[in-house]
Amino acid sequence: MWLPVTWIIDHWVGLFHTLTRTFSVLTLWYVFPEDRFIYIPFAIVILYIVTIFILKNRKTNK
């Protein structure tokens, strides 16, 4: 979903969200095998907060 958003709104945040989420989930999956269902959702929530903050503060070309 985030890659088309990057193209539609012409902003880099979708690419940032996609790559950061993929690498953070993959890393947390292997680093914390016993607690992966705690750390991965927490990381995703933090990433969404960052993404929303970036989208809210972006400058539009109008």
GUPA-329989 format. One record per residue (C-alpha): residue in one letter; x, y, z. Coordinates in steps of 0.5 Angstrom, whole numbers, padded with zeros to 4 digits, always signed. Example, Ala and Ser with C-alpha at 12.3 -4.5 7.8 and 13.67 -1.06 7.14 Angstrom:
BEGIN
A+0025-0009+0016/S+0027-0002+0014/
//
This chain:
BEGIN
M+0000+0000+0000/W+0006+0005+0002/L+0009+0005-0005/P+0003+0007-0009/V+0002+0013-0004/T+0009+0015-0005/W+0007+0016-0012/I+0000+0019-0011/I+0002+0024-0006/D+0009+0025-0009/H+0013+0025-0003/W+0018+0020+0000/V+0015+0018+0006/G+0012+0012+0003/L+0018+0009+0001/F+0021+0011+0008/H+0015+0007+0011/T+0016+0001+0007/L+0023+0000+0007/T+0024+0002+0015/R+0018-0003+0017/T+0021-0009+0012/F+0028-0008+0015/S+0025-0007+0023/V+0020-0013+0022/L+0026-0018+0019/T+0031-0015+0024/L+0026-0016+0031/W+0024-0023+0028/Y+0031-0026+0029/V+0034-0022+0034/F+0028-0023+0039/P+0025-0030+0038/E+0022-0031+0044/D+0019-0024+0045/R+0017-0022+0037/F+0010-0021+0038/I+0011-0016+0043/Y+0017-0012+0040/I+0014-0012+0032/P+0008-0009+0034/F+0011-0004+0038/A+0016-0002+0033/I+0010-0002+0028/V+0006+0003+0032/I+0012+0007+0033/L+0013+0007+0025/Y+0006+0009+0024/I+0007+0015+0029/V+0013+0017+0025/T+0010+0017+0019/I+0004+0021+0021/F+0008+0026+0024/I+0012+0027+0017/L+0005+0027+0013/K+0002+0032+0018/N+0008+0037+0017/R+0010+0036+0010/K+0010+0042+0005/T+0005+0041-0001/N+0006+0044-0008/K+0000+0048-0009/
//
